[in-house]
Amino acid sequence: MQSYPARNVSTPDTQVNVLQISDLHLSALPDFSNNELGLDLSAKHTCLQGFEACLQQALSENIRCDLILITGDLVHEIQPATYDYIFKVLSATQIPFACIAGNHDVTDELGQELPFFQRELVAQSADCRLLSRHVIDTEHWQLLLLDSAVPGQVGGEVTNTDIEWLCTQLSTCNKPALVALHHHVIPMNSDWIDKHIAVNADTFWQRMQAFAHLRVIISGHTHQEQVRHYYGVTVYTTPSTCYQFQPNEDDFAYDECARPGYRWLQLANNGQVASWVKRLDT
C-alpha cells in the first residue's frame, strides 16, 4: 500500500497520468446498518454516491492512473469520521494520492436552512492529513500543492509566504511545474463566485511570470469546467463530484443539466500536457 502523502511518482514510460477529483462535499455518513424502517438513505447522500461513482468510473477507464489529487472541499460538514472514510477509500485504490483543503474543510456553516448571507461561518482547524506547501516529484515534472483555504471564510488566499515558497521551488527546479490549489486564481466571469476568488491573485501572477516552466494550474471551488491560457500558463477548473454551478451567471445558480465529473491530466515527458473532463455516464 502506498504511504500518504505521495511525494515521488515513478512510471514505466515517465508519463504521469493524474486524476483530479474535487469538491466532494461529503456530510456525515449514513448508518446503513441500523435502517430498520427501510428508508432510502442513499437518496439523501447524492454527494457520497457521486464521489464513489466518479472514482469507480475513472479507475475503470482504459488509462493508467498514477496519482490522484483531491483539490479541496472533501467535506461539507466537518466530521473526523468522514475524512477517515475518504482516506480509507483512496488508500484502497493502491494509487499514490494527496489532498488539500477547501473552504468547507476549515469552515462550518451554521444555519444551513437559512439563505447564505444569514448563515454564521465558524473557523475550524484543517484535518492534519490535508497538505500545505507540498511537493510531489516525478522524473520530468514537479507538482506543487498549496492550501488556499482561509478558516471562517468562503474565499481563499494565496499568501505572500505561499508565493515565496513557490518562487523558491520554481527557482531551484527547472522541471515543468503544475500548481494545485482549491480556489481559482483568474476570474470565472461570474460575479458571485468571483467574489470568492483567491485574494492576492494579482501578486501571484506578477511573481509567476518569471518562471516559463510553470505550465499548469488546477483548482476546484467553482464546480464547473473551464480552460484558460494566462501568461503562458494553462489554467483548468474542474467540476465537482457532486452538484455543479451554472457558468457565466452573475447570481448563484445550479447547473441542473451538468453531471458530476472529474479531470484527467497527462503530464508528458516533454513538458506538454493533455487534459480533459469526464462526466458520470449514468
N, C-alpha and C positions, 0 to 999 in steps of 0.2 A: 504494500500500500504506500502511495506517495505521502511524504510528510508535508504538513502545511506550515507555512505557505510555500508556494512554488518560488524557487529562487533561480534555478537553472533549468532550461528546457533544451534537450538534445533530440534530434530526429535523424532518421537514416538518410534522408535526402537534403537535410539542412533547411528545408522549407518548414515554416511553423504555421499550423492551422489553428486559429484562435476562435473559440466560441464565446461571444459576448452575450450574456444574459443580464437583464436589468429590470429594476422596479418590480420586484416580486409582490411586494405589499402583503405579505402573509400576516394574518391575525392569529390569535390563539387557536391552536389546532383542535379540531373536533374530537370528541371521545367516542369513536365508533363502537368501542367495546361495551358501552353502557347505554345502548339505544333500544330499550325495551319497548318503546312505543312505535318503533319502525319509522321514525321521522326521516325525511330526505335531507339529512345533514349536508350532503355534498352540494346541494343547491345553494347553500349559504357560504360555500367556500370555493367560489369560482377562481379566486386568485391562487389557491392551493392547487386546484386542478390545472390551471394554466401553466404554472411552474413545472409541475410534474410532466405534463403533456409536451411542453416545449423541449424540456431536457430529453425526454424519451425520443421524440421525433428527430431532434438534431443528432443524437448519438446513433440513430438508426440509418442516417443518410450514408451515401457512398462517399464519405470523406473521412479521412483520419482526423480525429480531434487530439491536438497536442496540448492544449491549455484551455481552461475555462476561466473567464474573467466575469465576476459579478460586480456591476458598476452601481451599487447603491440601492437604497430603499428595499433592503431584504425583507423588512417587516413593516407593517402598518401600525401595529401596537407592540410596544417593546416588551417582549417576554423572553427570558433566557431559554425556555424550552423550545421556542420557535427557532432560535438560532441553532440550538442543538440538533433539531430535526434537519435544517438546511445543510448543516455541515456533515451530518451523517449521510444524507443523500448524495452530496457531492463527493465525499470520501469513497463511497461505494462504487463510484464510476472508475476508480483507479487511475484517474487522469489528474495531472497537476492542476491546481486551481488557486485562485486568490480573490479576495473580497474586499471592497472598500465601502465606506459609509455613504449613505444619502441623508437627506434632512430627516426622514422618518426614523432613521436609526439613532438619532440624537435628540429627537423632539417628540413628546407626547402631545396629542391634541385632545384637550378636554372639551366635552360638549359637542361630539361629532354629529349629533342630531340637529345642531344649530347651523345657520349659514356660516360660511367660513370666517367672515370678518368678526363674528361674535365668539368664536372659539378661543380658548386660552391655550397658548403654546408654552409648554413646560420643558425647560432644558434638561437633558439626560446625558449621562456618560455613554460613550460608544462601547459596544461589546469589545472585549480585548482582542478578539480574533480579526477585527476589521483593521485594515492596514493603512498606514500613512507614510508617505515618502519611502516607498518600497521599490526595489529594483528586481526585475526578472531578466536574466541574461540568457541570450541564445547565441549560436555561433555567428550570426550575421546581424542581429538586432538587439537593442536594449529596450525594455518596456519599463516605463516609469509611472508609478501609481501614486496619485495624490488623494488626500482627504479634503474635499471642498466643503464638507458639511459644517454648519455653524449651530451649536446647540441652542434650541429655542427659536430658531428661525427657519423659514421655508427657503429663502435664498441662500446662496453659498458664497464662498470667498476663496480666491487664490491669494494667500498671504504673501507679503514680501519675503518671509522666510521660505515659503514654498518656492517662490521664484528663484531665490538664491540657490536653493538646493538643486533645482532643475538646471540652472546655469552651471553649477559645479559638475553635475553628472554629464551634461552635454559637452562641457569643455574637456573633460578627462576621458571621454569615449567617443570616437568618431563613427561608430556604427549608426546606421539608420535607426531612428528612435520613434517610439509610439508613446504618447502620454494618455493615460486613462484617468478620468475623474467623474464625479456624478453630475455636477452642474454644467450647463452649456456655457461656452465662452464666446460665442458670437450670437447675435440676435436671431430669433426664430420668426420674426415678422408677425408676432402675436403678442399684443400689449400685455395681457395678463400674465403670461408665462415669462415674458422678458423682464417683468418687474422682479423676478427671482433668478436672474442671470448671476453668474459668479461675479461678485464685486472684485475690482482690481483687474478686470479682464484687459483693459486698455494697457496697463503697465505690463501685464503678462505678454501681450503681443509685441509691445515695443522691445522687450528684452529677448523674446524668442526669435526675432528677425535675424539675430546674429548667427543662428545655427541652421545652416542649409540642410543638415542631415536630420532635422526634425521633420518627419514625413507625415505622421498621422496623429490625430487627436480623436478619442472616442469618449462619449459621455452618455448618460441616461437622462433622467429627470423630466424630459419633455414628452415622454410617452408617444413618440412619433418618429418617423423615419425622415432623415434629411441628409443630403450630401452637399457640402460646400467646399470651395477652394479659397483659402485665405492666406496671403503672404507665402504662397508656395506650399502650404500645408493642406492636406485633405482632412476635412473635419466631418465626422459622422455623428449623428444622433441615432438612437436605437429605440425601437418600440418596447413597450412593457410586455412582460409575460402575462399580464392581467388586462386592465382596461386601457383604452387609448384616448388621447386628446385630439380634438379636431384641429388640423393645421390651419394656419393663416386666419385665425379668428381672434379678434381683439378682446372678446368676452369669453369667459370659461365655457367650454362645451366639450362633451364626449363625442368621439367618433364612433357611432353605433355600428358602422359598416366594417371597420377595421378589426381584424382578428389579432389575438396575441401573437407575438413574434420574437425573433432573436436575430443576431447578426453574425455572419461568418467573416473572418479576415484571413486572407492568405498572405503571409509575410514571406516574400521570395528571397532567395539568397543573393539576388542582385539589387536589393533595396526597393523593389517595386511592391506594390500592394494591390490585391484584388479583394473586393468586399461586396457582399450582397445580403439582403434581408430575406428571411423566410418567415412565412406565417403558418399557423397551425392549419393542417389540411382539413380537419373536421372539428 
